[in-house]
Amino acid sequence: MRNIKKIITTCTRDCPNTCGLEATVEDGRLVRLAGSKEHPLTRGVACHKALKYIDRVYSKDRLVKPMMRGRSNWREVTWDEALDVIAEKMKMIRDEDGPEAILYYQGYGERTALKLLNKYFFNLFGGVTTLHGSLCGGTGQASQNLDLGKRISHDPLDHYNAKAMILWARNPATTQIGLVPIIKDIQKRGGRIITIDPFRNRSAAFADRHIAPAPNMDVYLAMAAAKLLIGRNAHDTVFLSRHSAGFDAYKAILDRYSIDELCCLAGVCQEEAQYVAETLIFFKPTAILLGWGLHRHKDAHFTIRAIDALGAISGNIGVQGGGVSQGFEEYGPYDPKCWGDQLNPKRRTLLMPYLGQELLDAENPPIRMVYVTAANPACMAPNSERVVEAFKRMAFVVYSGHFLDDTAELADVLLPATTFLEEYDVMASYGHNYVGPVNPAIEPVGDCRSEFEMFTELAKRFSFKDQFCKSAEQWLDKICDPIKTWGGDLGQLRKAPFRIPEPMAPYLDKVFSTPSGKFEFMAQFDGDRLKNDDKNYPYTLLSVAPFDYICSERTLADHPPLPTVCLHPAEADKLGLADGQPVMVKSRIGSVKALLCTDTSTRRDCLVTERGGWIKAGHGLNRLTAEMVSTVGNGTPYYDTRVTLSIV
């Protein structure tokens, strides 16, 4: 007789949806993964990337045994052998050069509660070099903090109160499927959906209007819509006079331009700016949702703050169903003392967007060892060639992960990690307010271990073992102390999500944690800093989120022979290129061979591709992206990369 079990769990991957899932296990084997109907937000919806995750769990290419690099190839070793070598190397490097000669690279691949203890381990060790900055959303949060004091987004369930939604560089059809039922509900009630993105993404298919501004020029579209609102006397004078600071300075910025000039700079027609303005006038409240593509420019704060300003001018800040929502505090429900940063003097950090160069330039002491978890920086960090060069110069590299990807190939020790379907943990979200249970559905495949188990066993080889080596239940009870303070029950959290008690709609009292206590407008704007023209490299490279994968979470077999790049057919004709032809894509720092796809929906100044392909599979588009850092928030301006194409 078959033994069938259903286990409630939560997706822990780098995605804002953080779906509640139901895993079906038959005779110990995972056979189905579906959305849990009991989750208050995702309500049985899950993306196809989650549903096909079973293939990843049972892939023949998955790392299932610890391995060490031999003279000619990899060799399998026991866990004791691998951890003994790691501990010996760590002690030796610390004794010779101090703990800061070791870099701990903790990626965003999984962000569960127990993984906070990874950094605690290294702080008990003495405090190693870590990272600051972001490859993703730091720019958006830091920019909104300037306007709002503390970024607080509307609960996605509050969007049911909206009469319209503007998806500004947001693509929920690909990256946040839980929003799609809300979008359909707005439309069913006669509401309006707008997608704004240089790339015609999948979400444009169910929008009433898709507007494609020039890359990094969204700021001018936001300004044009704001100027139109003011010109029609449709701005919220009560909010502006009572609850904002700096409006006159911002209006002076708007007054430097005509509507024609703003639309020309934005690369849109006046009718499109009118459509945005009229939506904000006649479909109130309007929810504006910011996507992560907006962050990927050096001076992205100009655009994000201009969109915030548009929300304020239109009367959509501090109202149910409105707001300018960017993200959520995914580490908010955890006790920050569990990181252990208070245990040591302030230690060195490297700037994540400059990872390769920072590793090469580090002195006093130089970095000799890198320990990587939940990340594939050789593929995903900018200027991949420099990152690879830096890793090759390291005396010792440890990698914990699932597959032999680009970073794993540079390691000396490979530690096979469990997936979330083989782990016990808790998961918060950067896309909503729910903390979900992570329950093991199956036993670990092969000899895989969770990072919690890895670091617990590694800690037994150090003098601080008694401080670190506690059970997962004991640690979660400590880490999740804020949840208990809010009235949450950890026993109940094993069965169902817990909602963090943030407001459904923030700022209803119109009080902001800014210096003035009011919404603060951008007072300075320098449009010249947005110009990125280069006749030798005429196209902006947009490396967008894939529909079928999350970042570089794929196998070698998942890659086609060449990455695909999309160009407008008129531009292809101008270059003497044809659809389906191999081409060489070149930037100032590198080149990648690709397969050309022509697409009339692509802006003529853009080249669009999917991010996350491995270098070893012939992909690796970050060989084209140079190290840069955003002016606000220390983010990574991937989309400031300019390229050209030629015949191979």
Secondary structure, 3 states (H helix, E strand, C coil): CCCEEEEEEECCCCCCCCCEEEEEEECCEEEEEEECCCCCCCCCCCCHHHHCHHHHHCCCCCCCCCEEECCCCEEECCHHHHHHHHHHHHHHHHHHHCHHHEEEEECCCCCCCCCHHHHHHHHHHCCCEEEECCCCCHHHHHHHHHHHCCCCCCCHHHHHHCCEEEEECCCHHHHCHHHHHHHHHHHHCCCEEEEECCCCCHHHHHCCEEECCCCCCHHHHHHHHHHHHHHCCCCCHHHHHHHEECHHHHHHHHCCCCHHHHHHHHCCCHHHHHHHHHHHHHCCCEEEEECHHHHCCCCHHHHHHHHHHHHHHCCCCCCCCCCEECCCCCCCCCCHHHHCHHHCCCCCEEEHHHHHHHHHHCCCCCCCEEEEECCCHHHHCCCHHHHHHHHHHCCEEEEEECCCCCCHHHCCEEEEECCHHHCCEEECCCCCCEEEEECCCCCCCCCCECHHHHHHHHHCCCCCHHHHCCCHHHHHHHHCHHHHHCCCCHHHHCCCCEECCCCCCCCCCCCCCCCCCCEECCCCCCHHHHCCCCCCCCEEEEEECCCCCCCCCCCHHHCCCCCEEEECHHHHHHHCCCCCCEEEEECCCCEEEEEEEECCCCCCCEEEEECCCCCCCCCCHHHCCCCCCCCCCCCCCHHHCEEEEEEC
